[in-house]
Amino acid sequence: MKANREKVFLHHCRLGHPSFRVIKLLFPSLFSKLDVESLHCEVCELAKHKRVPFPVSNNMSTFPFYLIHTDVWGPSIVPNVSGARWFLTFIDDCTRVTWVFLLKQKSEVSYVVQRFFSMVKNQFGVSIKRIRSDNVKDYFNHGLISFCQKEGIIHESSCVKTPQQNGIAERKKWSPT
């Protein structure tokens, strides 16, 4: 019986993991003392797993600069005329207005974020309340963390390997205009 079970699994793997009912049709003699329902392939079960889609959220901020989505893209294979190979986007959740900053080095992210916040405060007379980014280290250096704490800005970050949580910024980098 154990030998038959091993042969069934061998055929199951070699034939590309068809159902055990199909294998029973092809090799009925192997199933003389085996119950099809008792057979279980862990590989097949894992292959059938799907990631659950994230729910669509239609919640938008009710006033400008309450929530800013941000993301870094790069490096570009070919730098632009000024030598920039990265770009940093900021998207206002309420208006969907987008600002794009070109960076020569990814290490400039912290400086540009602080510069953008200062520009918003000076030009529009409001303070940004929240910033949402992906979970990359460029947003989590000491300078930016202390800046957000000092200014009372809440920094929300997405979970690792879940760009869907920062979907507005992730989609914008494919069409920054």
C-alpha positions as CSV (number, residue, x, y, z in Angstrom):
1,M,0.0,0.0,0.0
2,K,2.8,2.4,0.9
3,A,4.5,1.5,-2.4
4,N,1.3,2.4,-4.3
5,R,1.0,5.6,-2.5
6,E,4.6,6.6,-3.4
7,K,4.0,5.7,-7.1
8,V,0.8,7.7,-7.1
9,F,2.7,10.8,-5.8
10,L,5.5,10.1,-8.3
11,H,3.1,10.1,-11.2
12,H,1.3,13.1,-9.7
13,C,4.5,15.1,-9.7
14,R,5.9,13.9,-13.1
15,L,2.6,14.7,-14.8
16,G,2.5,18.3,-13.5
17,H,0.3,17.8,-10.5
18,P,-3.0,16.8,-12.0
19,S,-5.8,15.9,-9.6
20,F,-5.7,12.5,-8.0
21,R,-9.0,11.6,-9.8
22,V,-7.2,12.0,-13.1
23,I,-4.4,9.8,-12.0
24,K,-6.9,7.2,-10.9
25,L,-8.4,7.2,-14.4
26,L,-4.9,6.8,-15.9
27,F,-3.6,4.2,-13.4
28,P,-6.5,2.4,-11.8
29,S,-4.4,-0.5,-10.5
30,L,-2.5,1.9,-8.2
31,F,-5.7,2.8,-6.4
32,S,-6.9,-0.7,-5.5
33,K,-6.4,-0.1,-1.8
34,L,-6.1,3.7,-1.7
35,D,-8.8,6.3,-1.1
36,V,-8.5,9.3,-3.4
37,E,-9.9,11.6,-0.7
38,S,-7.0,10.6,1.7
39,L,-4.3,11.9,-0.7
40,H,-3.0,15.3,-0.2
41,C,-0.4,17.3,-2.0
42,E,1.1,20.3,-0.2
43,V,2.6,21.8,-3.3
44,C,-0.8,21.8,-5.0
45,E,-2.4,23.4,-2.0
46,L,0.2,26.2,-1.9
47,A,0.0,26.8,-5.6
48,K,-3.8,27.4,-5.3
49,H,-3.4,30.1,-2.7
50,K,-4.1,33.6,-3.8
51,R,-3.5,36.9,-2.3
52,V,-6.7,38.5,-1.2
53,P,-7.2,41.8,-3.1
54,F,-7.1,44.9,-1.0
55,P,-10.5,46.6,-0.7
56,V,-11.0,49.7,-2.8
57,S,-11.0,52.8,-0.7
58,N,-12.9,55.8,-1.8
59,N,-12.1,57.7,1.4
60,M,-10.3,61.0,0.5
61,S,-9.2,63.8,2.8
62,T,-11.7,66.5,3.1
63,F,-9.2,69.3,2.9
64,P,-5.9,69.9,1.2
65,F,-2.6,68.8,2.8
66,Y,-4.2,66.7,5.5
67,L,-2.6,63.6,4.0
68,I,0.3,63.5,1.5
69,H,1.3,60.3,-0.3
70,T,4.9,59.9,-1.3
71,D,7.1,57.5,-3.1
72,V,10.7,57.3,-4.5
73,W,11.4,55.9,-7.9
74,G,14.7,54.9,-9.4
75,P,17.5,54.6,-10.2
76,S,17.0,55.4,-13.8
77,I,19.5,53.7,-16.1
78,V,20.1,57.0,-17.9
79,P,20.4,60.1,-15.8
80,N,18.7,63.3,-17.0
81,V,20.6,66.4,-18.1
82,S,21.3,67.6,-14.5
83,G,22.5,64.1,-13.5
84,A,19.3,63.0,-11.6
85,R,18.6,59.3,-11.5
86,W,15.8,59.3,-9.0
87,F,12.5,61.1,-8.5
88,L,10.4,61.7,-5.5
89,T,6.6,62.3,-5.8
90,F,4.2,63.9,-3.4
91,I,0.5,63.6,-4.0
92,D,-2.1,65.5,-2.0
93,D,-4.9,63.1,-1.0
94,C,-7.7,65.7,-1.3
95,T,-6.8,67.3,-4.7
96,R,-4.5,64.7,-6.2
97,V,-2.1,67.5,-7.1
98,T,1.3,66.0,-7.7
99,W,4.8,67.4,-7.1
100,V,7.8,65.7,-8.5
101,F,11.4,66.3,-7.3
102,L,14.4,65.0,-9.2
103,L,17.2,63.6,-7.0
104,K,20.8,62.8,-7.9
105,Q,21.1,60.5,-5.0
106,K,18.5,58.5,-3.0
107,S,20.0,59.9,0.2
108,E,18.5,63.3,-0.6
109,V,15.0,62.0,0.2
110,S,15.0,63.3,3.8
111,Y,16.2,66.8,2.8
112,V,13.6,67.1,0.0
113,V,10.7,65.9,2.2
114,Q,11.6,68.6,4.7
115,R,12.0,71.2,2.0
116,F,8.6,70.3,0.5
117,F,6.9,70.6,3.9
118,S,8.4,74.0,4.4
119,M,7.3,75.1,0.9
120,V,3.7,74.0,1.6
121,K,3.7,75.9,4.9
122,N,5.1,79.1,3.3
123,Q,3.1,79.1,0.1
124,F,-0.2,77.8,1.3
125,G,-0.2,78.7,5.0
126,V,-1.1,75.2,6.2
127,S,0.9,72.4,7.9
128,I,0.8,68.9,6.5
129,K,-0.8,66.6,9.1
130,R,0.1,63.1,7.8
131,I,2.5,61.6,5.3
132,R,2.1,58.1,3.9
133,S,5.1,56.3,2.4
134,D,6.2,52.8,1.7
135,N,8.4,51.1,4.3
136,V,11.9,52.0,2.8
137,K,14.7,53.2,5.0
138,D,15.0,56.5,3.2
139,Y,11.9,57.7,5.1
140,F,13.1,56.4,8.4
141,N,16.4,58.2,9.1
142,H,16.9,60.1,12.3
143,G,16.6,63.5,10.7
144,L,13.2,62.9,9.1
145,I,11.8,61.1,12.2
146,S,12.8,64.0,14.5
147,F,11.5,66.5,12.0
148,C,8.1,64.8,11.9
149,Q,8.0,64.6,15.7
150,K,8.9,68.3,16.1
151,E,6.3,69.4,13.5
152,G,3.6,67.0,14.8
153,I,3.3,65.1,11.5
154,I,2.1,61.5,11.7
155,H,4.1,59.3,9.4
156,E,2.2,56.2,8.2
157,S,4.1,53.5,6.4
158,S,2.9,50.5,4.5
159,C,3.7,47.0,5.5
160,V,6.7,45.3,3.9
161,K,6.0,44.0,0.3
162,T,2.5,45.5,0.2
163,P,2.7,48.4,-2.3
164,Q,-1.2,48.3,-2.4
165,Q,-1.3,50.2,0.9
166,N,0.4,53.2,-0.8
167,G,-1.4,52.7,-4.1
168,I,-2.0,56.3,-4.9
169,A,1.8,57.0,-4.9
170,E,2.7,53.7,-6.5
171,R,0.3,54.3,-9.4
172,K,1.4,57.9,-9.9
173,K,5.0,56.9,-10.6
174,W,4.0,55.3,-13.8
175,S,2.3,58.5,-15.0
176,P,3.8,61.4,-13.1
177,T,2.0,64.1,-15.2
